[in-house]
Amino acid sequence: MRMFSLLALFMLVPATFALAEDTDFSGAWVAWICPAGVQRASGKCSNFTLELHQQGNKLCGAHFFATAGAANIDEGAAPSLMGDIVDGKANLVAVSSRASPPVRLRVEIRKHNDSLQWQRLDDPAGNYLLPLQARLTKSKSKTLFAPIFAHELKAACLSAFTMVDNSRAREPEPQKQ
Protein backbone atom coordinates (compact mmCIF):
# COMPACT_ATOMS: atom_id res chain seq x y z
CA MET A 1 0.00 0.00 0.00
CA ARG A 2 2.83 2.37 0.89
CA MET A 3 4.51 1.70 -2.48
CA PHE A 4 1.25 2.54 -4.30
CA SER A 5 0.97 5.85 -2.39
CA LEU A 6 4.55 6.82 -3.29
CA LEU A 7 4.00 5.89 -6.93
CA ALA A 8 0.82 8.00 -7.06
CA LEU A 9 2.68 10.95 -5.49
CA PHE A 10 5.52 10.76 -8.05
CA MET A 11 3.02 10.61 -10.89
CA LEU A 12 1.44 13.88 -9.71
CA VAL A 13 4.72 15.83 -9.44
CA PRO A 14 5.33 16.23 -13.22
CA ALA A 15 1.70 17.26 -13.75
CA THR A 16 2.10 19.97 -11.11
CA PHE A 17 5.21 21.32 -12.83
CA ALA A 18 3.49 21.23 -16.22
CA LEU A 19 0.57 23.27 -14.87
CA ALA A 20 2.92 25.85 -13.34
CA GLU A 21 4.91 26.12 -16.57
CA ASP A 22 1.75 26.53 -18.66
CA THR A 23 0.84 29.76 -16.83
CA ASP A 24 4.10 31.52 -17.73
CA PHE A 25 3.16 34.34 -20.11
CA SER A 26 6.63 35.96 -20.13
CA GLY A 27 8.41 36.49 -23.41
CA ALA A 28 8.08 37.95 -26.88
CA TRP A 29 4.98 36.84 -28.80
CA VAL A 30 4.07 37.47 -32.43
CA ALA A 31 1.09 37.04 -34.74
CA TRP A 32 0.58 37.59 -38.44
CA ILE A 33 -3.00 38.62 -39.22
CA CYS A 34 -3.70 37.98 -42.87
CA PRO A 35 -6.77 38.43 -45.09
CA ALA A 36 -8.67 35.24 -45.95
CA GLY A 37 -6.77 33.14 -48.48
CA VAL A 38 -3.46 35.00 -47.99
CA GLN A 39 -0.47 33.20 -46.53
CA ARG A 40 1.90 35.08 -44.26
CA ALA A 41 3.67 37.43 -46.61
CA SER A 42 5.42 40.72 -46.16
CA GLY A 43 3.28 43.62 -47.24
CA LYS A 44 0.00 41.69 -47.23
CA CYS A 45 -0.48 40.86 -43.55
CA SER A 46 -0.66 42.85 -40.34
CA ASN A 47 1.88 42.13 -37.62
CA PHE A 48 1.04 42.04 -33.91
CA THR A 49 3.74 41.76 -31.25
CA LEU A 50 3.57 41.54 -27.46
CA GLU A 51 6.41 41.53 -24.98
CA LEU A 52 5.28 40.34 -21.57
CA HIS A 53 6.92 40.24 -18.14
CA GLN A 54 5.35 38.21 -15.34
CA GLN A 55 5.94 38.26 -11.62
CA GLY A 56 3.72 35.87 -9.70
CA ASN A 57 0.14 36.60 -10.77
CA LYS A 58 0.98 40.08 -12.18
CA LEU A 59 1.55 40.69 -15.88
CA CYS A 60 3.05 43.75 -17.54
CA GLY A 61 4.14 44.43 -21.08
CA ALA A 62 3.91 46.38 -24.30
CA HIS A 63 2.33 45.92 -27.71
CA PHE A 64 3.12 46.80 -31.30
CA PHE A 65 0.67 46.49 -34.19
CA ALA A 66 1.41 47.35 -37.82
CA THR A 67 -1.12 47.06 -40.63
CA ALA A 68 -0.10 45.48 -43.94
CA GLY A 69 2.90 47.30 -45.35
CA ALA A 70 3.22 49.19 -42.06
CA ALA A 71 0.81 51.81 -43.42
CA ASN A 72 -0.53 52.39 -39.87
CA ILE A 73 1.08 51.63 -36.53
CA ASP A 74 -0.20 51.32 -32.96
CA GLU A 75 2.65 51.04 -30.51
CA GLY A 76 2.30 50.96 -26.79
CA ALA A 77 4.33 52.82 -24.22
CA ALA A 78 6.47 51.10 -21.62
CA PRO A 79 4.21 49.59 -20.30
CA SER A 80 0.98 49.54 -22.32
CA LEU A 81 -0.38 46.30 -20.83
CA MET A 82 -1.02 45.69 -17.12
CA GLY A 83 -3.12 43.15 -15.28
CA ASP A 84 -3.56 40.01 -13.23
CA ILE A 85 -3.48 36.31 -13.95
CA VAL A 86 -6.40 34.42 -12.44
CA ASP A 87 -7.07 30.73 -13.10
CA GLY A 88 -4.56 30.63 -15.95
CA LYS A 89 -6.10 33.61 -17.74
CA ALA A 90 -4.59 37.10 -17.93
CA ASN A 91 -7.05 39.98 -17.51
CA LEU A 92 -5.32 43.10 -18.79
CA VAL A 93 -5.91 46.74 -19.52
CA ALA A 94 -4.31 47.75 -22.81
CA VAL A 95 -3.54 51.39 -23.52
CA SER A 96 -3.21 52.61 -27.09
CA SER A 97 -1.35 55.89 -27.32
CA ARG A 98 -2.24 56.19 -31.00
CA ALA A 99 -5.27 58.29 -30.06
CA SER A 100 -5.33 61.49 -28.08
CA PRO A 101 -6.34 61.00 -25.33
CA PRO A 102 -5.07 57.39 -25.17
CA VAL A 103 -7.68 54.63 -25.45
CA ARG A 104 -7.95 52.10 -22.61
CA LEU A 105 -9.58 48.74 -23.23
CA ARG A 106 -9.92 45.40 -21.50
CA VAL A 107 -8.17 42.36 -22.95
CA GLU A 108 -8.06 38.69 -22.03
CA ILE A 109 -5.13 36.43 -22.84
CA ARG A 110 -5.21 32.67 -22.43
CA LYS A 111 -2.29 30.35 -22.91
CA HIS A 112 -3.15 27.38 -25.11
CA ASN A 113 -0.32 24.88 -25.58
CA ASP A 114 2.51 26.92 -27.12
CA SER A 115 0.41 29.91 -28.14
CA LEU A 116 -1.47 32.83 -26.62
CA GLN A 117 -5.09 33.56 -27.50
CA TRP A 118 -5.72 37.34 -27.44
CA GLN A 119 -9.31 38.51 -27.07
CA ARG A 120 -10.24 42.20 -26.90
CA LEU A 121 -13.23 42.56 -24.57
CA ASP A 122 -14.05 46.21 -25.30
CA ASP A 123 -14.74 48.12 -28.49
CA PRO A 124 -14.46 51.76 -27.41
CA ALA A 125 -14.55 54.62 -29.86
CA GLY A 126 -11.12 55.90 -30.81
CA ASN A 127 -8.24 55.62 -33.18
CA TYR A 128 -6.54 52.37 -32.14
CA LEU A 129 -5.54 49.26 -34.05
CA LEU A 130 -5.52 46.52 -31.41
CA PRO A 131 -7.08 43.40 -32.96
CA LEU A 132 -10.30 41.83 -31.72
CA GLN A 133 -8.70 38.37 -31.73
CA ALA A 134 -5.26 36.98 -32.43
CA ARG A 135 -3.28 33.79 -31.93
CA LEU A 136 0.30 34.61 -31.00
CA THR A 137 3.28 32.26 -30.96
CA LYS A 138 6.35 32.66 -28.79
CA SER A 139 9.42 34.06 -30.48
CA LYS A 140 12.80 32.44 -30.00
CA SER A 141 14.18 35.96 -29.46
CA LYS A 142 13.98 37.41 -25.96
CA THR A 143 12.68 40.66 -27.39
CA LEU A 144 11.40 41.92 -30.71
CA PHE A 145 11.66 45.57 -29.67
CA ALA A 146 14.63 47.92 -29.93
CA PRO A 147 17.11 47.18 -27.12
CA ILE A 148 16.64 50.54 -25.39
CA PHE A 149 12.83 50.19 -25.42
CA ALA A 150 13.06 46.58 -24.18
CA HIS A 151 15.28 47.73 -21.30
CA GLU A 152 12.89 50.60 -20.49
CA LEU A 153 9.91 48.21 -20.55
CA LYS A 154 11.59 45.73 -18.23
CA ALA A 155 12.48 48.51 -15.76
CA ALA A 156 8.95 49.96 -15.89
CA CYS A 157 7.41 46.53 -15.26
CA LEU A 158 9.76 45.83 -12.34
CA SER A 159 8.80 49.21 -10.90
CA ALA A 160 5.09 48.45 -11.36
CA PHE A 161 5.50 45.05 -9.68
CA THR A 162 7.32 46.69 -6.75
CA MET A 163 4.60 49.33 -6.37
CA VAL A 164 1.93 46.61 -6.24
CA ASP A 165 3.91 44.63 -3.65
CA ASN A 166 4.47 47.77 -1.53
CA SER A 167 0.79 48.75 -1.63
CA ARG A 168 -0.18 45.24 -0.49
CA ALA A 169 2.28 45.47 2.39
CA ARG A 170 0.68 48.76 3.54
CA GLU A 171 -2.91 47.44 3.45
CA PRO A 172 -4.29 47.25 6.97
CA GLU A 173 -5.21 43.86 8.37
CA PRO A 174 -8.96 43.22 8.51
CA GLN A 175 -10.41 43.98 11.93
CA LYS A 176 -11.50 40.93 13.93
CA GLN A 177 -14.69 41.27 15.85
RABELTA-V158967 format. One record per backbone hydrogen bond with DSSP energy under -1.0 kcal/mol. NH is the residue of the N-H (numbers start at 1). CO is the residue of the C=O. If there is no record, write none. Layout:
nh->NH co->CO
nh->NH co->CO
//
This chain:
nh->5 co->1
nh->6 co->2
nh->7 co->3
nh->8 co->4
nh->9 co->5
nh->10 co->6
nh->11 co->7
nh->12 co->8
nh->13 co->9
nh->16 co->12
nh->17 co->13
nh->18 co->14
nh->19 co->15
nh->20 co->16
nh->21 co->17
nh->22 co->18
nh->24 co->21
nh->27 co->52
nh->29 co->50
nh->30 co->137
nh->31 co->48
nh->33 co->46
nh->38 co->35
nh->44 co->41
nh->45 co->41
nh->46 co->33
nh->47 co->66
nh->48 co->31
nh->49 co->64
nh->50 co->29
nh->51 co->62
nh->52 co->27
nh->53 co->60
nh->55 co->58
nh->58 co->55
nh->59 co->83
nh->60 co->53
nh->61 co->81
nh->62 co->51
nh->64 co->49
nh->65 co->74
nh->66 co->47
nh->67 co->72
nh->70 co->67
nh->71 co->68
nh->74 co->65
nh->76 co->63
nh->80 co->61
nh->81 co->61
nh->82 co->93
nh->83 co->59
nh->84 co->91
nh->85 co->57
nh->86 co->89
nh->89 co->86
nh->90 co->109
nh->91 co->84
nh->92 co->107
nh->93 co->82
nh->94 co->105
nh->95 co->80
nh->96 co->103
nh->103 co->96
nh->105 co->94
nh->107 co->92
nh->108 co->119
nh->109 co->90
nh->110 co->117
nh->112 co->115
nh->115 co->112
nh->116 co->136
nh->117 co->110
nh->118 co->134
nh->119 co->108
nh->120 co->132
nh->121 co->106
nh->122 co->106
nh->128 co->126
nh->134 co->118
nh->136 co->116
nh->137 co->30
nh->139 co->28
nh->150 co->146
nh->151 co->147
nh->152 co->148
nh->153 co->149
nh->154 co->150
nh->155 co->151
nh->156 co->152
nh->157 co->153
nh->158 co->154
nh->159 co->155
nh->160 co->156
nh->161 co->157
nh->162 co->158
nh->163 co->159
nh->164 co->160
nh->165 co->161
nh->166 co->162
nh->167 co->163
nh->168 co->164
nh->169 co->165
nh->170 co->166
//
